[in-house]
Amino acid sequence: MSLKTASEVERGSEGLDYDGVRKVIKTVLLTVASKDSTLRVFDLRAQRLLLFAADLVFTKNEADQRDEVKAAINLKVASWRSDNYTVRDPVVAWLMMQENSKARKGDDKVALGFAVAGAFPRAMSTQAGLKVYFGAKHIAALAREEMRIRALPENEVLAEGSNAQAAAVAKKAASVGLYATNVRDLAAEVQKIISHTLWQVSIPAANWENGADRARVLRLAALGYYATDYARVSMDEFVAFLQDFANGFLDRDMPGPGSLRGARLSRRQVENAVAECFSFARFEANTEDVFDLDAPFAYWSDHGDMGGKSVAQAIYQELMDLRQKALAHFDSAVGAISWLRYKDLYFPGKDPAVSEAYKAKEFAWRHFRIFNFYDAERYMGKASALLARRLETIATDEKNIAKWREELRLESKRRESV
């Protein structure tokens, strides 16, 4: 049997082909749920992905069929699930076994094998020639579109298109609530199938809330955000690191039946797995993509009080505020430097105060580049204050010089009169 993949139909003329992706996923789920297929999932999140996918691709008129598919998936998952991450990845080993059986007996004599797992099994499987039918990114995209439609009153949905698009818009309006009618909070369900990268530190959340360890927490958070941004902008280097790590991981497998020792992941497979399985947000994009609780990839925590922000969001917001303060200090410093240059008095190598301000500004930019806005704000504030004091000193000196010149002029005039 040859099934289409979501990636083969995911792009339409106006963006993601939601209907095409739904059809592909529905066909795959029906095949997975059939008695002629077998299923392996890596963990509970993988199981939830399949169940949520069923909610998003069956209409309310297909509720009975949807429930049958979900029941079949749960039954197959209950018979086998792996919760252990080992070098000899059980999902990969099982898929390889299925492929070997097909090669020996023929495709029509071996049950179709399906598995849901993470980036490493995905890379190993695709390198072996297996297909990836759909992933969490497709499920999240369907959820995002359904959330968008649910948030609009029907008359606004109708007003979105021009006259030429009236038929398509009317059809879209008619589909409001058509999918996932049994799911109240779509964002909460997406949260169950994705994993945010979190850092655990030995600093109690209460210490942050009462102001203790503020500097350490903000510096650690800056390190985390910089590491994410570095991976995003230096993807080739990051992929090379992961490839080396994964192949070293495979080298440590014990020899014997099913051993993966000697297997090698290609750079292309690692690169594809990273692109499909991970999302590296720009620092500024975290506001919209992560901490907006209406976003499909939103993050919230049980540590947040009712009506309050999560600790992660509070830390991020503090960094954003310090970033703005650092830039405000910089604006003041630029004004002072411009005035000094206009007066031909800006000599960092000769004027001690100006030299100290120059060094502080350089330190500020170094911290700013790595998102350590806590120290960037401190150093930029120091530079701004030093330059402001230098201007005051010069202004006072110029005032005294003017007064002294006026006294000399008056004294000279008095002598001339005598």
HELIX and SHEET records of a PDB file:
HELIX    1   1 ALA A    6  VAL A    9  1                                   4    
HELIX    2   2 TYR A   18  ALA A   33  1                                  16    
HELIX    3   3 LEU A   44  VAL A   57  1                                  14    
HELIX    4   4 LYS A   60  GLU A   62  5                                   3    
HELIX    5   5 ALA A   63  SER A   79  1                                  17    
HELIX    6   6 PRO A   90  LYS A  105  1                                  16    
HELIX    7   7 ASP A  107  LYS A  109  5                                   3    
HELIX    8   8 ALA A  119  GLN A  127  1                                   9    
HELIX    9   9 ALA A  136  ALA A  151  1                                  16    
HELIX   10  10 GLU A  154  ALA A  159  1                                   6    
HELIX   11  11 ASN A  163  GLN A  165  5                                   3    
HELIX   12  12 ALA A  166  ALA A  174  1                                   9    
HELIX   13  13 LEU A  186  ILE A  193  1                                   8    
HELIX   14  14 ALA A  205  GLU A  209  1                                   5    
HELIX   15  15 ARG A  214  VAL A  233  1                                  20    
HELIX   16  16 MET A  235  ASP A  251  1                                  17    
HELIX   17  17 ARG A  267  CYS A  277  1                                  11    
HELIX   18  18 ASN A  286  ASP A  289  1                                   4    
HELIX   19  19 VAL A  311  TYR A  342  1                                  32    
HELIX   20  20 PRO A  352  ARG A  369  1                                  18    
HELIX   21  21 PHE A  373  SER A  417  1                                  45    
SHEET    1   A 2 ARG A  11  GLY A  12  0                                        
SHEET    2   A 2 GLY A  15  LEU A  16 -1                                        
SHEET    1   B 2 SER A  37  VAL A  41  0                                        
SHEET    2   B 2 LEU A 112  VAL A 116  1                                        
END                                                                             
